[in-house]
Each structure stands twice: as C-alpha cells, then as structure tokens.
Amino acid sequence: MTTPSDADLLSIFWVEVGDYLQTLNNGLLQIETGAAENEAAVLREMNRVAHSMKGAARAVGISIIETIAHYLEAIFAAALNDRLALTPNLCDLLYDGIDLIQNVVNGVENPTEILAAALARLEQTVAARAPETRQHTARPAADSRRAASTVELAETGTLLLRPAEDGVRVPVSKLDRLSGEISELLVTKMHGEERQRDLYRLQRLHHRWQREWRSVRTAYIRLARRLQNQARDENAADLAALLEFLETNQHYLTETNRHIAQLARDVAQYNAQVGALVEQLQDDVGRMRLVPFESILGGFQRMVRDLARDVGKSIYLDLVGSTVELDKTTLDALREPIMHLLRNAVDHGIEPGPERTRLGKPETGRIQLAVEQRGKEIVVRVSDDGRGLDAEKISRAAQAAGLVGPQESVVLSEEEIHSLIYQPGLTTSENVTRLSGRGMGLDIVRTRVESLRGRVSVQSIPGQGTTFTLSVPLVLSRLSCVVLQVGDQNFAVPSARVSRMLKIRRDQVFTAEGRDMVQIHGQPMPILSLHALLGIAPAAPDDDEITLLVLAADERQIAFQIDALHSEQELVLKPLGREVENAHYISGAALLGSGDVIIVLDANDLIRSTPAAAPVFPHTADPDDPAPNAPPSRRRVLIVDDSITTRTLEKHILETAGFDVSVAIDGVEAWTMLAENAFDVVIADVEMPNMDGLELTRRIKNDGHLGQLPVILLTSLSRPEQREAGLKAGADAYVMKSQFDQAELLRIIQAVM
C-alpha cells in the first residue's frame, strides 16, 4: 500500500482549506446580515469547519493556520453558547483572521505587524471568554456533508467532482485541453458535412448527365437503326463501335449513379452519428466545467459589506439566481467586471443614510446581483436603488475630458450620454478615493466583457437607481455567426449583434449634414461602408439595390453596406496570432467546413467607428403620413397558417393587444389578400400546402411594392439549415413555436415594425 507524498498532502490541504474559508465567509455574512434561517446551525457548522481546519493544518505542519483556526473555533463556540455576541467589530476581527489564512493559501506573505496585531486581538478575545469555552468542543456531524453529487470551485484552479460514494479532482487545464480537442472534432464533423454536400453536388451533376443522355437517346436509336439498314464500310464500322460504347456507357452511368447514391446515404448516416457523438461530448464536458455562480458570491458579499462600512453606508446585497451554473472560464472572467460594478454602486449609486432619509427612501440601500441563463447567453444584472445617472453631470465631465465638444453635447440623446461613462478617464467624482474617481472602472468592465464577445448596457432613472446588464455567450469556443461578403472576401459577424438584414433601393438613401442616412421603420439611421472601414474594394455595384446589415451595440444601431449575405453558421473560434490580436474591427477567426479560415468581425469596434455624438435626425415628413393631431390607426397584421388552432391563438393574442388581424390558410390565399389590402406585418408558418412560408416571403421581398413589408416566420423547424433558408428568403424574424409566448411575439412585432 502506497502513502501520499508531502506534495500530495499539501495539494489536498490547500483545496480543503479553500472550501473551509468559503464556508466561514458565507456563514459570517449570513449571521451579520440576518439572512441565516437557523443561526445556531450556522454557528455549529462554522465551529466544526474551524476545528477541522485546525486539525488539517496540524497534520501538514502549518502552525499559523492551526493557531488562527484554534482562535476562530473558540470564538464560534462561545457565540454558540450565548456567551459572546458577534458584533460588527468582532466580525471585522474574524474576517481579518480569515484573510490572514487566505493569504497563506494564496502564497502571499502576511505583514509582520498586521499578523501580530490580529493574533493579539484574537488571543485577547478568546482569553476573555476562556472559562466559558475551555470545555466546549464541537464534533463534526457525520451527516453535515452533502451526500448528493456537487461540483465546487477551488481557488487552486481545480474542479472538485464529489459523487456520494467516490470522488476525483480534475485540474481545469485538463478540461481545457479536452474542450479544445472536442472543438477540433467539431471541425472534423464540419469537414464531413462539407464532403456530404460535395456528394450531393456530384449527384446533381450525375442526374443532369442522365437527363441529357435521355434527351439524345431517341436520336441514338434512330441512328443505330439506319446503320443496320446501310451497307457496312469503314466509317460504318467506326460508327457502330461508337454506338456500342454509348450503349455500354449507359450501363456504367446507371451503376455509377447507384453507387454514388448509396455512398451519399452512408456518408449522411455517418455524419449524423458523428454529429450526435460530438454534441454529446460537448454537452458532457460542458457540464463538467460548470460551477455554480454562488461559488464566487461570498467574496462579493464580503466586499460590499467591507466597502459599505468604510464609507459609512448601510447597504444590503440581494442575490438572485445564485444556483445558475456557468462555465468556469466565463465565471472567472466575469469576476472582475462584477466587482467593479458593485464598487461603483456602493460609492456612486447608493446615497448616504441621511440623504436617503431626506428623500423618503429606506436608510439601508439595496444592491441586487442577479444572474440568469437566457438561450445561449448568460445575463448578469447589477442594480441599485440609488441616485441614478446624472446625464448633465456626465455631459460636463465628457466635455472637460475632451471627449465631446459643447455643440456635440447638445444633440446627444440620453442613451448616448450614458454610453460615455465607459470612456477611459471619464469620472464624475470630484475627489479620487480608494474606491473610485480615476475613471477606469467602467472602461475595464466594457473591455473585459467585450473580450468575451459580450456586451454591456445600462438603464437608469434619476433618483430611482441604475441597472447594468452584462450579456456573454454561454459557450466561448463556439459562436453562431452570420456569414457575409465584402468585396471578394467573406467575413462573419456574431448573430446576437445583428439587428436587421435588408435590401433597399439606392434612391432611399439621403444625406443629412454630410452623412449618408436611411430610414428604417421611420427611424433615421446612419449608413457606413464596410468596404471603406476594412479597406476592401467593393464588388461590381448594383445600380438599383444595396444590401445593409444593421448591427446593434452600446445602445446604438448602425447600418453597414455590404455586398451579399450568405448564411448563418455555428463556427469554432480560433485564437488570433499575437501579430493581429489587437487589430481593429477583428475579434477572432474561425474554421469553415471547407477548411477555409474566416475572420470574425468585432461588432463593438464597428459600431464605435461612428462617432458617439452622431446627431439623431428628425423623422422626414411624408405626404402620406397622417396629420400630427390625427388619432393613430390600428396596425394591420396578416396571419398565415394552415393550423386553425395556431391561427386562432395568434389572432386572439394580437387582437387583445390592439391589432387589426386578418388570417389566411396558406401562401396562395395570403398573396391574394396582399394584392387587395395593405398590411403592416405578416406572420407566416413555414410548412403549408400550396405555397409555403418561404416562397411567400420570397415573393413579398422581391415585389416592388411589398419589399419593405416585415415578415415573421413562426415555425417548429429548428435545424440550422432551416433557419438559413428563412434567412435567405428575407424573413425579418424567425421564431420557434417551442419558444413561443405572448410577450415574445408582441416584442418581436414591435422590433420589426
């Protein structure tokens, strides 16, 4: 039987102590904030943890941790026996002791003076209660450990997999390598799918060959018969040989076509099996990498508690969605942005107690940290009920920092003023403090989140509070992208940033203050040439139409002129080389199924290529528009669906919301109704008899009068190629019936109209 080495014991010890410290931090915060449902149970658990940590430290010979753990155990025992109250000052001392142990775990040397002072205060506290606590020892309860399987995050970068009957520690670096290998396997799967498409193209070519042969076979038969009735000469013999080859060639053609068809079926089945296996592996490894958001919450609670005491404010941190699980890499990357937002809320957002009382607010300020998974994104919100953003103050600070001029600041919208807070060096604080005043915190937040291909937004109501929202992809190694063409090159843009894709007539572009603009649903929007930004010569221009891709970021939308839209694909991202990793407008690269590399554009950089102070131009009056004082007319919606149940449900929802609704049972009836009536939006099913939703969409978008009519496809088809078909047909939105609800439908209608 082998015994573990000292290195093995220390490795296990550091992970174990990390768990103990997290438990102590969380327990103290629960007691201090009054969040503990059973304070005695929390105290017993902390006493048990301190006792276990003391014994473990003694086993590996780390005396400083053993000493501090002994003092913590004695204090918790006294508190458990109601002989010692955990006042805020005593909690400060306990937190100091926990921090000293954490420094040892992190390999940071504790300053001698601070260590000596903390140990002296702990010893004095324990000595003052020595008679009452000398006989008390807390024994660990056998059932206090969780029996169910859990996944916890250790500070040492190791995922702890703890099933009830066994356990294994897996370094995150190994999971990273495994994830990378699975990504390569996904690329191999994409190559297989490309070969499958090659086979289908070969099949189509072969079918064309057969059709052409059949078209001349009658002539071949006539020629063969005439040859039989003619005298044989040298030319006739050659012609007979050629005709015999053609007859044999027909047999070869039939046999080859049969083999190609069988090969295509085999490849399709093989790709389906490989695809299912790759997806299963991705899901399994992805779940292994997941850790609960609550694993970092203790540090945030402790930070808010300490900062609030430092600035003399009473603040309660409310946590929502703490059990949501995130990829460890994403979780680690979000730690710093969340920390900056919490510090910002404590210092800038929440008012001092007397000011809140004067404003009629509760003296204790409230900060909420909420996390949720929404589709393929993780959304984190940091909200406070404080003073909100002061747009006028931000504008003055931006002018003082030289970010905008006095004239530009006049035409800025409130959203654009709010977006200035992310600029480095901009601060509204009059004094530089330990917490803020340097104007770097929100710049760091945006930079870190955008490095994850995420986005940051802010909403604020003066006097009521501010909410920052961070949205990042659930999986960082894969990304759903729209593939587009600029010049003779293809690029990709994250689908989450694409607001609209449309074609407009060239005469719809107008100029305002020297800038090209277009009106989309009555809203003016600047147009930028992606060719000019990327330094690429445009393809041969179409005199009649231009293709626009509308991107949204930083609470703004910009239309970019491109040459063509191709498809939507899920791509495997690859890191850029050091030489180009900081290049403008580029966020990464990806591999296509063909093996070609495609550049993924940075939507944030592209949006910021237009000055933030771009004026918002007024709506250009249209002679057909109703008079300003005329009552608004009801918007007209055409629902096209062959299911009477679906038609009835949608019609009820929209009529309740105030729409004028008409229905059609298929695309043919809908096309007739569109010729006779005017509608504001069409909602169509994809699979319908006579004329399906895709064909109806194509007809609408290709019609000179109906081309700008928004079309929403509502379908049960979920595969990427089916979404791609809807995209190519020109649909403005593609909604899954499995994700359908009333609020979502109304939101999408509002977005496309």
LINQUIQUI-V155706 format. One record per backbone hydrogen bond with DSSP energy under -0.5 kcal/mol. NH is the residue of the N-H (numbers start at 0). CO is the residue of the C=O. Records with the same first field share a line. If there is no record, write none. Layout:
BEGIN
NH->CO ; CO
END
This chain:
BEGIN
8->4
9->5
10->6
11->7
12->8
13->9
14->10
15->11
16->12
17->13
18->14
19->15
20->16
21->17
22->18
23->19
24->20
25->21
26->22
27->23
28->24
29->25
30->26
31->27
32->28
33->29 ; 30
34->29
35->29
41->37
42->38
43->39
44->40
45->41
46->42
47->43
48->44
49->45
50->46
51->47
52->48
53->49
54->50
55->51
56->52
57->53
58->54
59->55
60->56
61->56
62->60
65->61
66->62
67->63
68->64
69->65
70->66
71->67
72->68
73->69
74->70
75->71
76->72
77->73
78->74
79->75
80->76
81->78
82->77
83->77
86->84
90->86
91->87
92->88
93->89
94->90
95->91
96->92
97->93
98->94
99->95
100->96
101->97
102->98
103->99
104->100
105->101
106->102 ; 103
107->102
114->110
115->111
116->112
117->113
118->114
119->115
120->116
121->117
122->118
123->119
124->120
125->121
126->122
127->123
128->124 ; 125
129->126
131->128
132->128
133->129
135->132
138->136
143->140
149->161
151->159
153->151 ; 157
156->153
158->169
159->151 ; 157
160->158 ; 167
161->149 ; 159
162->160 ; 165
167->160
169->158 ; 167
170->168
171->156
173->170
174->170
175->171
176->172
177->173
178->174
179->175
180->176
181->177
182->178
183->179
184->180
185->181
186->182
187->183
188->184
189->185
190->186
191->187
192->188
193->189
194->190
195->191
196->192
197->193
198->194
199->195
200->196
201->197
202->198
203->199
204->200
205->201
206->202
207->203
208->204
209->205
210->206
211->207
212->208
213->209
214->210
215->211 ; 212
216->212
217->213
219->215
220->216
221->217
222->218
223->219
224->220
225->221
226->222
227->223
228->224
229->225 ; 226
236->232
237->233
238->234
239->235
240->236
241->237
242->238
243->239
244->240
245->241
246->242
247->243
248->244
249->245
250->246
251->247
252->248
253->249
254->250
255->251
256->252
257->253
258->254
259->255
260->256
261->257
262->258
263->259
264->260
265->261
266->262
267->263
268->264
269->265
270->266
271->267
272->268
273->269
274->270
275->271
276->272
277->273
278->274
279->275
280->276
281->277
282->278
283->279
284->280
285->281
286->282
287->283
288->284
289->286
290->325
291->150
292->323
293->321
294->291
295->292
296->293
297->293
299->295
300->296
301->297
302->298
303->299
304->300
305->301
306->302
307->303
308->304
309->305
310->306
311->307 ; 308
312->307
314->312
315->364
317->315 ; 366
319->368
323->320
325->290
327->288
330->326
331->327
332->328
333->329
334->330
335->331
336->332
337->333
338->334
339->335
340->336
341->337
342->338
343->339
344->340
345->341
346->342
347->343
348->343
349->344
355->351
356->352
357->353
358->354
359->356
360->355
364->313 ; 362
366->315
367->382
368->317
369->367 ; 380
370->319
371->378
373->371 ; 376
374->372
376->373
377->471
378->371 ; 376
379->377 ; 469
380->369
381->467
382->367 ; 380
383->465
384->365
386->348
390->388
393->389
394->390
395->391
396->392
397->393
398->394
399->395
400->396
401->398
402->397
403->397
408->404
409->405
410->406 ; 407
411->407
416->412
417->413
418->414
419->415 ; 416
420->417
421->418
422->419
424->438
425->422 ; 438
426->424
432->430 ; 435
443->439
444->440
445->441
446->442
447->443
448->444
449->445
450->446
451->447 ; 448
452->449
453->448
454->470
456->468
458->466
460->464
462->386
463->460
464->460
465->383
466->458
467->381
468->456
469->379
470->454
471->377
472->451
473->375
478->570
480->478 ; 568
481->492
482->480 ; 566
483->490
484->563
485->488
488->485
490->483
491->598
492->481
493->600
494->479
496->493
497->494
498->496 ; 549
499->549
501->547
503->545
505->543
507->504
508->505
509->516
511->514
514->511
516->509
517->524
519->517 ; 522
520->518
522->519
524->517
526->515
527->558
529->527 ; 560
532->528
533->529
534->530
535->530
542->540
545->503
546->561
547->501
548->559
549->499
550->548 ; 557
551->496
552->555
555->552
557->550
558->525
559->548 ; 557
560->527
561->546
562->484
563->484
565->482
566->482
568->480
570->478 ; 568
571->590
572->476 ; 570
573->588
579->576
580->576
582->579
585->582
586->599
587->599
588->573
589->597
590->571
591->595
594->591
597->589
598->489
599->587
600->491 ; 598
601->584
602->600
605->601
606->602
607->603
608->604 ; 605
609->606
613->610
615->410
616->614
624->621
629->626
636->659
637->680
638->636 ; 661
639->682
640->638 ; 663
643->641
646->642
647->643
648->644
649->645
650->646
651->647
652->648
653->649
654->650
655->651
656->652
657->654
658->653
659->634
660->658
661->636
663->638
666->688 ; 690
669->665
670->666
671->667
672->668
673->669
674->670
675->671 ; 672
676->672
679->635
680->635
681->709
682->637
683->681 ; 711
684->639
687->685
690->688
692->685
695->691
696->692
697->693
698->694
699->695
700->696
701->697
702->698 ; 699
706->702
708->705
709->679
711->681
712->710 ; 732
713->683 ; 711
714->712 ; 734
721->718
722->718
723->719
724->720
725->721
726->722
727->723
728->724
729->725 ; 726
730->725
731->710
732->710
734->712
736->714
738->735
739->736
744->740
745->741
746->742
747->743
748->744
749->745
750->746
751->747
752->748
END
